[in-house]
Amino acid sequence: MKRYALLILAAATAACNSSEEFVSARVSQPADRIVEYTPAPGQFINEPQSGFTDVTTPEAACAYAEQRIAQGAYVSLGGWGGTLVARFDEPVPAGNDYELWVRGNTFDGSSEPGVIHVMQDENGDGLPNDTWYELKGSEYDRSDTGYEITYLRPAQPGDDIAWRDNRGGEGVVARNEYHKQESYFPAWVGGDALTLRGTLLPSNITQADDGRYVMVSFGWGYADNASSRDLIGGVNCLRIANAVTADGEPANLTQVDFIKVQTGVNDARPLIGEISTEVCGIGCFRTVTRKE
């Protein structure tokens, strides 16, 4: 993705000599590239209206996601477990403020929360193959961090997509009349099944008195979530300090190189379809010093 910087906060200036000044500023930068896009099945997957044209390989899927995000368009992660991974070419240092951000298409009554994980490139190979750490959000203590779901490739075009989980649950990603592409199963995923693992958030769907379904927001710490606390300037802002280990202890990371967004709710209703986190942008905040 093309780099840009948006000046959002000017700090103190320091003069090195009579003709030079250096200004410290906090800037917002997008992530440098998408290195994985593996959505769960969903109503927007493979759909021409959502920008899909001949996306049949993992490389093409990443290129699709990069292009969409560069345009400010949504990238759908599909149902529960669908994943987008971005890389920063320069590590993002931990600080005392928000360091990461994700832009969704949320609004009041329509939150589709995505769980955030981060990774340090500990082995230095530029690949997301080290340890993921979840960023603890407001619903962490109500979540299942060992959840797993398997989606089965449909036997025929136009079929619903069956799923089963590791808690004895099962169901379908149901087709609807508004999204008529041949299949909701990602075309670039091989094999007869797609198994995804991660954190299951509690359902956030309620029904209003007039019968409408409302997707309520969680308190803080998630993507595509109309939080009153961390939805700032249209982006959900996130702290590296909230990273936890698999047993819930502070990870104490000093920096991160990768960020992962994953659909966190496994639920669906008529008319709205499945809960699917959407990502329209992903990046970080940095403090830089410039010569003026």
Beta strands, then each sheet from edge to edge (+ up, - down):
strand 1: 6-17
strand 2: 20-30
strand 3: 33-38
strand 4: 75-76
strand 5: 83-93
strand 6: 100-103
strand 7: 114-119
strand 8: 132-135
strand 9: 144-152
strand 10: 161-165
strand 11: 170-173
strand 12: 193-200
strand 13: 205-207
strand 14: 213-215
strand 15: 231-232
strand 16: 235-238
strand 17: 243-244
strand 18: 255-263
strand 19: 268-269
strand 20: 273-274
strand 21: 278-279
strand 22: 281-291
sheet 1: 1+ 2- 22+ 6- 16+ 15-
sheet 2: 3+ 5- 18+ 7- 8+ 17-
sheet 3: 4+ 21-
sheet 4: 11+ 10- 9+ 12-
sheet 5: 13+ 14-
sheet 6: 19+ 20-
end
